[in-house]
Amino acid sequence: MEISVRKADLVKELQLVQGIVERKNSIPILSNVLAEAKGGELRLSATDLDVSLRGGCAAEVKTEGAITLGAKKLYEIARSLPDGDVRIKVLPDAWAQVESDSIRFKMAGLPKEDFPALPEPKAKGGVTLPGAALRELIARTAFAITAEDARYYLAGALMVLDKDGVALVATDGHRLAYAHRAVPLKVTEPQRVLVPRKAIQEIARLLEDEEEAQFQPADNHLVFTVGGRTLASKTIEGQFPAYEKVIAAAGDKQLTLERERLTSAVRRVSLLSSERSRAIKLSLTKGQLELLASSPDLGEARESLAVAYEGGDVEIGFNAQYILDFLGAALTDTVQLDLKDSESQGTFRPAPGGEIDYRYVVMPIRL
């Protein structure tokens, strides 16, 4: 293999695969990126055996071929080179030479035959998803995906597709984020798939400059095609919780709050919350919402907000970070909070009237 490729194009594609490659891996080939030169294009592929990404860029191909090279080190080398063309030439015994102007690197690689086969999209079928809509749904739900590996069936977001639109649902057992965007989709029947957390994060990165994504299931994998790049992920086996009942439940105490004002108050009060629980108490009375945090080691903080509320009193505890996650994703001037009592869920929503149906349910903390 011998090629010449623009540095900017090479760096962009190598940057995208960095999130796929695991830094510490017991299988050496999985730390490498597969570089394939054919037909005027350089194709770059990476995988961790669960999630894979294949992309490419235009190149002047003098000799077709393939090799695998360390993904992180090749990216660092490419970034360090001056602007212009980068020449890559495969040498005997799986070595490669990387050159630019008078600069030359020689890298040890591994044969392409050792690289795992990657899933490919089918020639026909699939659903076209608006890129902006999918990006917005991910931003409003991905933070609620559990980080606990033991709860594997929650380690992703549930994607629901039907003719009326697309929804994403994520939960870690303590909170649940639901977002639905009404867009016409060409689906013959509703589809429900669990998309792993890592795949969700990578899809969001791929969608930054793209207007749409193609999705289709293929042999126990979920395959997304975005801007000529293909991301494939193994499906998560397991039963996702029945979220419909959770988001349908509503409290009888409702109030509307200024988002920025509430964000500032929660941030200030939580400075003296317990570092372990991050708990703050919300005390709602006629015309007032008081926020309280206390810790035996740190002290106590209180702040009161004037609110237009005429209902009954209620006190409830929440994890402050959970509230801040929602407020950061809501992106509206005002938000609505629905409460019932100290032992029932609280439901946060953006101000009505947006294009996205967004609901965020948080379970209370015993204080």
Secondary structure in CASP SS format (residue, H / E / C, confidence):
PFRMAT SS
TARGET T0000
AUTHOR 0000-0000-0000
METHOD secondary structure of the structure
MODEL  1
M C 1.00
E E 1.00
I E 1.00
S E 1.00
V E 1.00
R E 1.00
K H 1.00
A H 1.00
D H 1.00
L H 1.00
V H 1.00
K H 1.00
E H 1.00
L H 1.00
Q H 1.00
L H 1.00
V H 1.00
Q C 1.00
G C 1.00
I C 1.00
V C 1.00
E C 1.00
R C 1.00
K C 1.00
N C 1.00
S C 1.00
I C 1.00
P H 1.00
I H 1.00
L H 1.00
S H 1.00
N E 1.00
V E 1.00
L E 1.00
A E 1.00
E E 1.00
A E 1.00
K E 1.00
G C 1.00
G C 1.00
E E 1.00
L E 1.00
R E 1.00
L E 1.00
S E 1.00
A E 1.00
T E 1.00
D C 1.00
L C 1.00
D C 1.00
V E 1.00
S E 1.00
L E 1.00
R E 1.00
G E 1.00
G E 1.00
C E 1.00
A E 1.00
A C 1.00
E E 1.00
V E 1.00
K E 1.00
T E 1.00
E C 1.00
G E 1.00
A E 1.00
I E 1.00
T E 1.00
L E 1.00
G E 1.00
A H 1.00
K H 1.00
K H 1.00
L H 1.00
Y H 1.00
E H 1.00
I H 1.00
A H 1.00
R H 1.00
S H 1.00
L C 1.00
P C 1.00
D C 1.00
G C 1.00
D E 1.00
V E 1.00
R E 1.00
I E 1.00
K E 1.00
V E 1.00
L E 1.00
P C 1.00
D C 1.00
A C 1.00
W E 1.00
A E 1.00
Q E 1.00
V E 1.00
E E 1.00
S E 1.00
D C 1.00
S C 1.00
I E 1.00
R E 1.00
F E 1.00
K E 1.00
M E 1.00
A E 1.00
G E 1.00
L E 1.00
P C 1.00
K H 1.00
E H 1.00
D H 1.00
F C 1.00
P C 1.00
A C 1.00
L C 1.00
P C 1.00
E C 1.00
P C 1.00
K C 1.00
A C 1.00
K C 1.00
G C 1.00
G C 1.00
V E 1.00
T E 1.00
L E 1.00
P E 1.00
G H 1.00
A H 1.00
A H 1.00
L H 1.00
R H 1.00
E H 1.00
L H 1.00
I H 1.00
A H 1.00
R H 1.00
T H 1.00
A H 1.00
F H 1.00
A H 1.00
I C 1.00
T C 1.00
A C 1.00
E C 1.00
D C 1.00
A C 1.00
R C 1.00
Y H 1.00
Y H 1.00
L H 1.00
A C 1.00
G E 1.00
A E 1.00
L E 1.00
M E 1.00
V E 1.00
L E 1.00
D E 1.00
K C 1.00
D C 1.00
G E 1.00
V E 1.00
A E 1.00
L E 1.00
V E 1.00
A E 1.00
T E 1.00
D C 1.00
G C 1.00
H C 1.00
R E 1.00
L E 1.00
A E 1.00
Y E 1.00
A E 1.00
H E 1.00
R E 1.00
A E 1.00
V C 1.00
P C 1.00
L C 1.00
K C 1.00
V C 1.00
T C 1.00
E C 1.00
P C 1.00
Q E 1.00
R E 1.00
V E 1.00
L E 1.00
V E 1.00
P E 1.00
R H 1.00
K H 1.00
A H 1.00
I H 1.00
Q H 1.00
E H 1.00
I H 1.00
A H 1.00
R H 1.00
L H 1.00
L H 1.00
E H 1.00
D H 1.00
E C 1.00
E C 1.00
E E 1.00
A E 1.00
Q E 1.00
F E 1.00
Q E 1.00
P E 1.00
A C 1.00
D C 1.00
N C 1.00
H E 1.00
L E 1.00
V E 1.00
F E 1.00
T E 1.00
V E 1.00
G C 1.00
G C 1.00
R E 1.00
T E 1.00
L E 1.00
A E 1.00
S E 1.00
K E 1.00
T C 1.00
I C 1.00
E C 1.00
G C 1.00
Q C 1.00
F C 1.00
P C 1.00
A C 1.00
Y H 1.00
E H 1.00
K H 1.00
V H 1.00
I H 1.00
A H 1.00
A C 1.00
A C 1.00
G C 1.00
D C 1.00
K E 1.00
Q E 1.00
L E 1.00
T E 1.00
L E 1.00
E E 1.00
R H 1.00
E H 1.00
R H 1.00
L H 1.00
T H 1.00
S H 1.00
A H 1.00
V H 1.00
R H 1.00
R H 1.00
V H 1.00
S H 1.00
L H 1.00
L H 1.00
S C 1.00
S C 1.00
E C 1.00
R C 1.00
S C 1.00
R C 1.00
A E 1.00
I E 1.00
K E 1.00
L E 1.00
S E 1.00
L E 1.00
T E 1.00
K C 1.00
G C 1.00
Q E 1.00
L E 1.00
E E 1.00
L E 1.00
L E 1.00
A E 1.00
S E 1.00
S E 1.00
P C 1.00
D C 1.00
L C 1.00
G E 1.00
E E 1.00
A E 1.00
R E 1.00
E E 1.00
S E 1.00
L E 1.00
A E 1.00
V C 1.00
A C 1.00
Y C 1.00
E C 1.00
G C 1.00
G C 1.00
D C 1.00
V E 1.00
E E 1.00
I E 1.00
G E 1.00
F E 1.00
N E 1.00
A H 1.00
Q H 1.00
Y H 1.00
I H 1.00
L H 1.00
D H 1.00
F H 1.00
L H 1.00
G H 1.00
A H 1.00
A H 1.00
L C 1.00
T C 1.00
D C 1.00
T E 1.00
V E 1.00
Q E 1.00
L E 1.00
D E 1.00
L E 1.00
K C 1.00
D C 1.00
S C 1.00
E C 1.00
S C 1.00
Q C 1.00
G E 1.00
T E 1.00
F E 1.00
R E 1.00
P E 1.00
A C 1.00
P C 1.00
G C 1.00
G C 1.00
E C 1.00
I E 1.00
D E 1.00
Y E 1.00
R E 1.00
Y E 1.00
V E 1.00
V E 1.00
M C 1.00
P C 1.00
I E 1.00
R C 1.00
L C 1.00
END
